[in-house]
């Protein structure tokens, strides 16, 4: 036996595993965000989420409300309307029925729904062939390293609660599609559309995702037509419900009420969002540069003030760019070039493109671009196969994914801490 052989045969000492440490840090940070949500739930105040007003209206057989808890209500023919789509109010109806219109409990409800989303992404990752560790990281990154955690933390607000509900429904729809349960997938997307209208654009991607391996994307055989009908019929029914809902409120099936929201708040309560709507409209080319910069370029931004510029003022309420806040999404570079990618890119381009012309980029928000949740599930489905396939290659890619996801979760924790330190200054 040579000296080298002898050295090689000695038992190895236990070595520090840096990747185990990364996992421990990521889990600890995720637990910190859960604790933050529990803290906010414990201190939640009633009478702030306008979906409670809409739920109360439904319980009393009407669509209008005597008041509004936020500035995004419409005044139409001397009545006040909560303009948002109805499904989140339906989900909140048991809370309102039990505890009244000033109920608390929207944050715990949001946490429960986000937990369902996390389970859905764990299952989706499994359907896409990811290993057990990769499935864990896929779900952890999506829930705690992207905007999902933020909208959950602020689930007591009408806008954020709607996004939590829609994200859960879209996530479940993707899982149902992968299981070829197309009627269920269509019903879930229909309900998501009745929570966030942009969810409607996810439907073509679900159809592409549902196609059997090696099947043509566009075909006119009986099987393809039946698949389209199974997926599309519930969605068409949901569109019909929304048109009837609009007609019952505003007298026209395509009048969503958004055109009337600037008439609601008193002049003293108006902010730049109200003035944008009044002066420039809901959609305008004047918003594009602002929205584009915040979606793709803006970094983690903390404002300082005072004589010496050492006083912590606030986190930027317009948010950080998606790439800066969630760099693991760059793994979309590895997406497979196929029909699903083509349809996915088209869907993302349409939804994100429309949003660029919108009067708000998600204000107020910290370290996120929350409107990206309308198309982020599509991107994530395209991204995840990069962590599957050849075991050695997938394991190597997972290492950097872990690191980037941990960094993203840490940024969300830091943002929450800074917002808390400045008492949510906007």
SVG drawing of the C-alpha trace seen along z (x, -y; Angstrom):
<svg xmlns="http://www.w3.org/2000/svg" viewBox="-81 -70 85 72">
<polyline fill="none" stroke="black" stroke-width="0.4" points="0.0,0.0 1.4,-3.4 1.3,-6.5 -1.3,-7.9 -3.5,-4.8 -3.1,-4.9 -4.1,-8.6 -7.1,-7.9 -8.3,-5.0 -8.4,-7.2 -11.9,-8.0 -12.9,-11.6 -13.6,-14.1 -17.0,-15.7 -16.8,-18.8 -18.8,-22.0 -21.5,-21.8 -22.2,-25.3 -25.3,-24.2 -26.9,-22.9 -26.1,-26.2 -27.8,-28.0 -30.9,-25.9 -31.0,-26.6 -30.7,-30.4 -33.4,-30.3 -35.8,-28.4 -35.0,-30.7 -35.8,-33.7 -39.0,-32.2 -40.0,-31.5 -39.3,-35.2 -41.7,-36.2 -44.4,-33.8 -43.8,-35.3 -44.2,-38.8 -47.5,-37.8 -48.6,-36.4 -47.6,-39.7 -49.6,-41.7 -52.5,-39.3 -52.5,-39.8 -52.6,-43.6 -55.0,-43.6 -57.7,-46.3 -61.2,-45.8 -62.9,-48.3 -60.1,-48.6 -60.7,-45.9 -63.5,-47.0 -64.2,-43.4 -65.9,-43.2 -68.3,-45.9 -68.9,-44.0 -69.5,-40.7 -72.0,-42.5 -73.7,-43.9 -74.1,-40.4 -75.4,-39.1 -78.1,-41.8 -79.0,-41.3 -77.4,-44.4 -74.3,-45.6 -73.7,-49.1 -72.3,-50.0 -73.0,-52.9 -69.3,-53.8 -65.9,-52.8 -62.8,-51.8 -60.3,-52.9 -60.0,-55.4 -60.7,-52.9 -64.4,-52.9 -66.8,-54.3 -69.5,-56.9 -72.3,-56.2 -75.8,-57.6 -75.3,-58.8 -74.3,-55.3 -70.9,-54.0 -69.6,-50.7 -66.6,-48.5 -65.5,-48.1 -63.4,-45.0 -64.4,-41.6 -66.6,-39.6 -64.9,-36.2 -62.7,-37.5 -65.8,-39.0 -67.5,-35.6 -64.6,-33.9 -64.7,-36.6 -68.5,-36.2 -68.3,-33.7 -66.0,-36.2 -68.5,-39.0 -71.5,-36.9 -70.0,-35.9 -68.3,-39.1 -69.9,-41.9 -68.5,-44.4 -65.7,-45.6 -64.4,-42.0 -60.7,-41.2 -59.2,-38.0 -58.2,-38.9 -54.5,-38.3 -55.0,-34.8 -57.3,-34.0 -54.6,-35.2 -52.0,-33.1 -54.2,-30.0 -54.7,-30.7 -50.9,-31.3 -50.2,-28.0 -52.5,-26.3 -50.5,-28.1 -47.2,-26.8 -48.6,-23.2 -49.7,-23.7 -46.2,-24.7 -44.7,-21.8 -47.0,-19.5 -46.5,-21.4 -42.7,-21.0 -43.2,-17.2 -45.4,-17.0 -42.6,-18.7 -40.0,-16.1 -38.1,-17.9 -36.4,-15.9 -37.7,-16.2 -35.1,-18.8 -35.7,-20.8 -39.5,-20.7 -38.9,-22.2 -36.8,-25.0 -39.2,-25.7 -42.1,-26.2 -40.0,-28.1 -38.6,-30.5 -42.0,-31.2 -43.8,-31.9 -41.1,-33.7 -38.7,-35.1 -41.3,-36.7 -44.3,-39.0 -46.5,-36.3 -45.2,-36.9 -45.7,-40.6 -49.3,-40.5 -50.0,-38.0 -48.5,-40.3 -50.8,-43.0 -53.8,-40.8 -55.9,-43.2 -56.0,-45.5 -58.5,-45.0 -56.0,-45.0 -53.6,-42.6 -56.3,-40.2 -57.6,-40.0 -54.1,-39.0 -53.7,-36.4 -57.0,-34.8 -56.2,-35.0 -52.7,-33.5 -54.1,-30.6 -56.7,-29.9 -54.2,-30.2 -51.7,-27.9 -54.4,-25.3 -55.5,-25.7 -51.9,-25.0 -51.8,-21.9 -55.2,-20.7 -54.0,-21.3 -50.9,-19.2 -53.2,-16.5 -55.4,-16.9 -58.4,-17.9 -59.3,-20.6 -62.9,-21.4 -61.6,-22.0 -58.7,-24.1 -61.1,-26.2 -63.4,-26.7 -60.4,-27.8 -59.2,-30.2 -62.7,-31.6 -62.8,-32.2 -59.3,-33.7 -60.6,-36.1 -63.4,-37.0 -60.7,-38.0 -58.1,-39.6 -59.2,-40.3 -55.7,-39.7 -55.9,-36.0 -58.0,-35.5 -54.9,-35.8 -53.4,-32.7 -56.0,-30.5 -54.1,-30.1 -51.0,-29.0 -53.0,-26.4 -54.2,-25.0 -50.6,-24.8 -49.5,-23.2 -52.3,-20.6 -51.3,-19.3 -50.0,-15.7 -46.4,-15.1 -45.6,-15.3 -49.2,-16.6 -49.6,-19.6 -50.5,-22.9 -53.1,-23.7 -55.2,-20.9 -58.8,-20.3 -59.2,-16.7 -61.9,-15.7 -59.6,-15.3 -58.1,-18.8 -61.5,-20.4 -62.9,-18.6 -59.9,-19.7 -60.5,-23.4 -64.2,-23.1 -63.5,-21.5 -61.0,-24.3 -62.9,-27.1 -66.5,-26.5 -66.1,-27.4 -64.1,-30.5 -66.8,-31.7 -69.3,-31.2 -67.2,-33.3 -67.0,-36.1 -70.8,-36.0 -71.1,-36.3 -68.8,-39.3 -70.8,-41.0 -74.0,-40.5 -72.4,-41.7 -71.3,-44.9 -74.7,-45.4 -76.4,-45.1 -74.1,-47.7 -73.5,-50.2 -76.0,-49.4 -73.5,-48.1 -71.8,-44.7 -68.3,-46.2 -68.5,-49.0 -66.3,-47.7 -66.6,-50.9 -63.0,-51.9 -63.9,-55.0 -65.8,-56.3 -63.2,-55.8 -61.7,-59.4 -65.1,-60.8 -65.1,-59.1 -62.3,-60.5 -62.6,-64.1 -60.0,-66.5 -58.1,-66.6 -57.7,-62.8 -56.4,-62.6 -52.9,-61.5 -50.9,-61.2 -52.9,-58.1 -56.1,-60.1 -54.5,-63.0 -53.1,-60.6 -56.6,-59.2 -58.2,-62.7 -55.5,-64.3 -54.1,-61.4 -56.6,-58.6 -56.5,-54.9 -54.2,-54.1 -51.6,-56.4 -48.3,-56.3 -47.1,-58.7 -46.8,-55.9 -44.6,-53.6 -41.2,-54.9 -42.0,-55.0 -43.5,-51.5 -40.8,-50.0 -38.0,-51.4 -39.6,-50.0 -40.4,-46.6 -36.9,-45.9 -34.3,-48.5 -35.1,-49.8 -33.1,-48.3 -33.7,-47.8 -34.1,-51.5 -34.0,-52.9 -34.5,-56.7 -32.4,-58.7 -33.0,-62.3 -32.1,-64.8 -29.2,-67.4 -26.6,-64.7 -28.6,-62.3 -28.3,-59.7 -31.9,-59.5 -33.9,-56.5 -37.0,-57.9 -38.7,-55.0 -38.5,-52.2 -39.4,-53.2 -43.2,-52.6 -43.0,-52.0 -41.0,-48.8 -37.9,-47.1 -37.6,-45.6 -38.5,-41.9 -34.9,-40.9 -33.4,-42.9 -35.8,-41.4 -36.1,-37.9 -32.9,-37.1 -33.6,-33.3 -36.2,-34.1 -33.2,-34.5 -33.3,-30.7 -36.0,-31.3 -33.0,-31.6 -32.9,-27.8 -36.6,-27.4 -37.0,-24.8 -37.7,-26.2 -41.1,-24.6 -44.7,-25.6 -45.3,-26.2 -42.5,-28.8 -43.9,-30.6 -47.4,-30.8 -46.0,-31.7 -43.8,-34.5 -46.8,-35.8 -49.1,-35.7 -46.4,-37.4 -45.8,-40.1 -49.5,-40.9 -50.2,-41.1 -47.0,-42.9 -47.4,-45.2 -50.9,-46.2 -49.7,-46.9 -47.0,-49.2 -49.7,-51.7 -51.6,-51.4 -51.9,-54.4 -50.4,-52.4 -47.5,-50.0 -48.8,-48.5 -48.3,-51.4 -47.9,-51.0 -45.4,-48.1 -42.0,-47.5 -39.3,-45.4 -41.8,-43.9 -43.7,-44.5 -46.9,-42.9 -48.7,-43.2 -46.2,-40.7 -48.2,-38.1 -50.6,-38.2 -48.1,-36.5 -45.3,-35.2 -46.9,-31.7 -46.5,-31.3 -42.8,-32.3 -42.3,-29.9 -43.8,-26.9 -41.4,-27.6 -38.4,-28.0 -38.8,-24.9 -37.8,-22.2 -34.3,-23.7 -34.1,-22.1 -35.2,-18.7 -33.7,-16.2 -30.1,-14.9 -29.5,-14.4 -26.0,-15.8 -26.8,-18.9 -30.0,-19.6 -28.2,-19.3 -25.5,-21.7 -28.1,-24.3 -30.0,-23.9 -27.0,-25.1 -27.1,-28.6 -30.9,-28.6 -30.7,-28.0 -28.3,-30.9 -30.3,-33.3 -33.6,-32.3 -32.1,-32.8 -30.9,-36.2 -34.4,-37.1 -36.0,-35.9 -33.5,-38.0 -34.4,-41.1 -38.1,-40.6 -37.2,-40.2 -35.1,-43.4 -37.9,-45.3 -40.4,-44.3 -38.0,-45.3 -37.3,-48.7 -41.0,-49.4 -41.7,-48.5 -38.9,-50.7 -40.3,-53.7 -43.9,-52.7 -44.9,-52.1 -44.1,-55.6 -45.2,-56.1"/>
</svg>
